[in-house]
Amino acid sequence: MLPIETIPEIIEQYELGRFDYALIPIENSIEGPVSIAIDKLYHQSTATVVAEIVMPIVQNLMALSENIKPLKIYSHPQALAQTREYLRKNYPESKLIPVASTAMAAEFVQEHPNEAIAAVGNERAADFYSLKLIAKGIQDIEENNTRFWLLGKNEPKINLSKSSDKVSLALTLPENMPGALHKAISTFAWRGIDMTKIESRPLKTKLGKYFFIIDLVSDDKISFALEELESLGIVVRMLGAYSIYEG
């Protein structure tokens, strides 16, 4: 196992062949999609999703001392967002500082023993960087789950409960086609293919241009829908056909 500090770097190192699999967060039940992961996959990667793992996320406040009153609290923006109300209520004078990852936040606290600072992250980070847990389970909503995508060439053996199978696509619509998105969605709807999610992200070409991430329940008819999409001039990228596992 090789920890990497940022999500884009994880994908980059995987693409360079430094490891066989890469695990990246893709969506949180409190804060929604992890846009930096989606954008990196679409714009700068050819990686394929081989499995999805849904894991409960427990956030904790950690520091070098249990008695510290932190002036600054570091963490990944998603972790800070998931604990926003707790931190506002209990540490109203602390400055919240976003960094690239929860691991980076914990490491920063470890490396600055003379500063009144803390980090938000999981217990494993606290153990790894020899930090004390000031408070446990500080996420604002108890049911805090994150979807992770496993990138790889093929699905490994995963010792978790399998729930269902899914297909994820990225669609780029042609310009000057009236009702293009409606036509795209209709190719699945009239075939009775269950679409569980649709999300738009900027194409980063010019304002108002988007690509769409679509999740579908696995179905034999999807291949026929893809043929129809391509006949309409819609560019389709298969992100993955994979199983979902519950942690």
KAKANOR-V535018 format. One record per backbone hydrogen bond with DSSP energy under -1.0 kcal/mol. CO is the residue of the C=O (numbers start at 1). NH is the residue of the N-H. E is the energy in kcal/mol with one decimal. If there is no record, write none. Layout:
BEGIN
CO & NH & E
CO & NH & E
END
This chain:
BEGIN
6 & 10 & -1.9
7 & 11 & -2.0
8 & 12 & -2.5
9 & 13 & -2.9
10 & 14 & -2.0
11 & 15 & -2.4
12 & 16 & -1.6
13 & 18 & -2.3
14 & 17 & -1.8
22 & 151 & -3.4
24 & 149 & -2.9
26 & 34 & -2.3
27 & 147 & -3.3
28 & 32 & -2.2
32 & 28 & -2.6
33 & 35 & -1.2
34 & 37 & -1.0
34 & 38 & -1.7
35 & 39 & -2.9
36 & 40 & -1.7
37 & 41 & -2.3
38 & 42 & -2.2
39 & 43 & -2.9
40 & 44 & -2.0
48 & 152 & -2.0
51 & 150 & -3.0
52 & 245 & -3.0
53 & 148 & -2.6
54 & 247 & -3.7
55 & 146 & -2.7
59 & 138 & -2.7
60 & 121 & -2.2
61 & 134 & -2.6
61 & 135 & -1.5
62 & 119 & -2.6
63 & 132 & -4.0
71 & 95 & -2.9
72 & 118 & -1.9
73 & 97 & -3.1
74 & 120 & -2.0
75 & 99 & -2.2
76 & 80 & -2.4
77 & 81 & -2.3
78 & 82 & -2.3
81 & 84 & -1.0
82 & 140 & -3.2
83 & 87 & -2.5
84 & 88 & -2.4
85 & 89 & -2.3
86 & 90 & -2.6
87 & 91 & -2.4
91 & 94 & -1.5
95 & 73 & -2.9
97 & 75 & -1.6
101 & 105 & -1.7
102 & 106 & -2.3
103 & 107 & -2.5
104 & 108 & -2.3
105 & 109 & -2.0
106 & 110 & -2.1
107 & 111 & -2.0
109 & 112 & -1.1
112 & 115 & -1.6
115 & 117 & -1.8
116 & 71 & -3.3
116 & 72 & -1.2
118 & 74 & -2.7
119 & 62 & -2.9
121 & 60 & -2.2
122 & 126 & -1.5
123 & 127 & -2.6
124 & 128 & -2.7
125 & 129 & -2.2
126 & 131 & -3.0
127 & 130 & -1.1
132 & 63 & -2.3
135 & 61 & -2.5
142 & 144 & -1.9
144 & 57 & -3.9
145 & 29 & -3.0
146 & 55 & -2.5
147 & 26 & -3.4
147 & 27 & -1.4
148 & 53 & -2.5
149 & 24 & -2.4
150 & 50 & -3.2
151 & 22 & -1.7
158 & 160 & -1.7
161 & 246 & -2.9
164 & 244 & -3.1
165 & 218 & -1.8
166 & 242 & -2.6
167 & 216 & -3.0
168 & 239 & -2.0
168 & 240 & -1.5
169 & 214 & -2.5
170 & 237 & -2.5
171 & 212 & -2.5
172 & 235 & -2.4
177 & 180 & -1.5
179 & 183 & -2.6
180 & 184 & -2.2
181 & 185 & -2.5
182 & 186 & -2.3
183 & 187 & -1.2
185 & 188 & -1.1
185 & 189 & -2.2
186 & 190 & -2.3
188 & 193 & -2.5
189 & 192 & -1.6
194 & 217 & -2.9
197 & 215 & -2.4
199 & 213 & -3.0
201 & 211 & -2.8
206 & 209 & -1.5
209 & 203 & -2.9
211 & 201 & -2.4
212 & 171 & -3.0
213 & 199 & -2.1
214 & 169 & -2.7
215 & 196 & -2.0
215 & 197 & -1.3
216 & 167 & -2.6
219 & 222 & -1.7
221 & 225 & -1.6
222 & 226 & -2.3
223 & 227 & -1.5
224 & 228 & -1.8
225 & 229 & -2.4
226 & 230 & -2.3
227 & 231 & -1.7
228 & 232 & -1.2
229 & 234 & -2.2
230 & 233 & -1.3
235 & 172 & -2.4
237 & 170 & -2.4
239 & 49 & -3.1
240 & 168 & -2.8
242 & 166 & -3.2
243 & 52 & -2.5
244 & 163 & -2.9
245 & 54 & -3.0
246 & 161 & -1.0
END
